[in-house]
């Protein structure tokens, strides 16, 4: 019969029992208490009975404890089946997902798991289940995400040039003002809110299709909204029309929200009522138009999405007055949360954050 393996000498029974009281792992607790019996001079048979195992298993515990200490008595997570994809194949999969399909060639406008599984089979001879492929894609930090709309005629180089040169443009505008004049960066846009309302996502049981009320009437109002993300403030109006006269009223509202003695650079898209020569601009505002067809540069677009998702979607408005009331409530609620304006509105290219 093999001689009993001696326990390491840098622990004793009292130390193991203290560790057992602090441990939250049931298996480790049982093993620590069994080894504590050996430290107290009891036989290996008695220690095995305390642990509820045989002598061979107790011997394995001793070897694990001697090698790595108390941590060795915690069962490691089973490694499971090895992955079917190697690192190179994962990178190829990632590039294929990021590139996207060509409809004329692949016959689909977005990749499905079944399409990618077919590609892996054709390219590498790998037969992989959709569930397994889904886990692999999540490990690559890939998720199903709603795509952001992009105008088909947008010039990406013009967008990048605007962001790259924004700091220089801001400095150029500042030179036209008195020295040491504080400059605030504002963004402005308009949103139409009406009886033909949007429907937002909501939690529901998997496989179900929840219902939400949807009106077919067409009464509507416009929220003219502007935010200063750095300061967490905004200025808004709810108006019946979207034109130059309405924009003039909004500029007056923004001018009153700018800090005394400061000058605002107001970034807007190139809508006609933003760039009209008939639009009177307050002296403490300079309008800076965005590149054409580039709404994603304006964080107010994200403000509209946030307001719709939380306060305006999934409603039936009884009348125009009801629309105005809800728009005012939504905008005032947003203004009461300056941290939310900052969180949604800050942009690295504009604020250097």
Secondary structure as the mmCIF struct_conf table of DSSP 4:
data_model
#
loop_
_struct_conf.conf_type_id
_struct_conf.id
_struct_conf.beg_label_comp_id
_struct_conf.beg_label_asym_id
_struct_conf.beg_label_seq_id
_struct_conf.end_label_comp_id
_struct_conf.end_label_asym_id
_struct_conf.end_label_seq_id
HELX_LH_PP_P HELX_LH_PP_P1 UNK A 2 UNK A 8
TURN_TY1_P TURN_TY1_P1 UNK A 9 UNK A 10
HELX_RH_AL_P HELX_RH_AL_P1 UNK A 13 UNK A 22
HELX_RH_AL_P HELX_RH_AL_P2 UNK A 26 UNK A 39
TURN_TY1_P TURN_TY1_P2 UNK A 40 UNK A 41
HELX_RH_AL_P HELX_RH_AL_P3 UNK A 44 UNK A 51
TURN_TY1_P TURN_TY1_P3 UNK A 52 UNK A 52
BEND BEND1 UNK A 53 UNK A 53
HELX_RH_AL_P HELX_RH_AL_P4 UNK A 55 UNK A 68
HELX_RH_3T_P HELX_RH_3T_P1 UNK A 69 UNK A 73
BEND BEND2 UNK A 74 UNK A 74
HELX_LH_PP_P HELX_LH_PP_P2 UNK A 75 UNK A 78
BEND BEND3 UNK A 81 UNK A 81
HELX_LH_PP_P HELX_LH_PP_P3 UNK A 82 UNK A 83
BEND BEND4 UNK A 84 UNK A 85
HELX_RH_AL_P HELX_RH_AL_P5 UNK A 87 UNK A 99
HELX_RH_AL_P HELX_RH_AL_P6 UNK A 103 UNK A 106
BEND BEND5 UNK A 107 UNK A 107
BEND BEND6 UNK A 109 UNK A 110
HELX_RH_AL_P HELX_RH_AL_P7 UNK A 113 UNK A 124
HELX_RH_AL_P HELX_RH_AL_P8 UNK A 130 UNK A 139
TURN_TY1_P TURN_TY1_P4 UNK A 140 UNK A 141
HELX_LH_PP_P HELX_LH_PP_P4 UNK A 146 UNK A 149
TURN_TY1_P TURN_TY1_P5 UNK A 152 UNK A 153
HELX_RH_AL_P HELX_RH_AL_P9 UNK A 156 UNK A 164
TURN_TY1_P TURN_TY1_P6 UNK A 165 UNK A 165
HELX_RH_AL_P HELX_RH_AL_P10 UNK A 166 UNK A 175
TURN_TY1_P TURN_TY1_P7 UNK A 176 UNK A 176
BEND BEND7 UNK A 177 UNK A 177
HELX_LH_PP_P HELX_LH_PP_P5 UNK A 178 UNK A 178
TURN_TY1_P TURN_TY1_P8 UNK A 179 UNK A 180
STRN STRN1 UNK A 183 UNK A 194
BEND BEND8 UNK A 195 UNK A 196
TURN_TY1_P TURN_TY1_P9 UNK A 206 UNK A 207
STRN STRN2 UNK A 220 UNK A 228
TURN_TY1_P TURN_TY1_P10 UNK A 229 UNK A 232
STRN STRN3 UNK A 233 UNK A 239
BEND BEND9 UNK A 240 UNK A 240
BEND BEND10 UNK A 243 UNK A 243
HELX_RH_AL_P HELX_RH_AL_P11 UNK A 244 UNK A 257
BEND BEND11 UNK A 258 UNK A 258
HELX_LH_PP_P HELX_LH_PP_P6 UNK A 259 UNK A 259
TURN_TY1_P TURN_TY1_P11 UNK A 260 UNK A 261
STRN STRN4 UNK A 263 UNK A 268
HELX_RH_AL_P HELX_RH_AL_P12 UNK A 272 UNK A 275
TURN_TY1_P TURN_TY1_P12 UNK A 277 UNK A 278
TURN_TY1_P TURN_TY1_P13 UNK A 283 UNK A 284
STRN STRN5 UNK A 285 UNK A 289
HELX_LH_PP_P HELX_LH_PP_P7 UNK A 290 UNK A 291
TURN_TY1_P TURN_TY1_P14 UNK A 292 UNK A 293
HELX_RH_3T_P HELX_RH_3T_P2 UNK A 295 UNK A 297
TURN_TY1_P TURN_TY1_P15 UNK A 299 UNK A 299
HELX_RH_AL_P HELX_RH_AL_P13 UNK A 300 UNK A 307
HELX_RH_PI_P HELX_RH_PI_P1 UNK A 308 UNK A 312
BEND BEND12 UNK A 313 UNK A 314
BEND BEND13 UNK A 319 UNK A 319
HELX_RH_AL_P HELX_RH_AL_P14 UNK A 320 UNK A 335
TURN_TY1_P TURN_TY1_P16 UNK A 336 UNK A 336
HELX_RH_AL_P HELX_RH_AL_P15 UNK A 338 UNK A 345
HELX_RH_AL_P HELX_RH_AL_P16 UNK A 348 UNK A 351
#
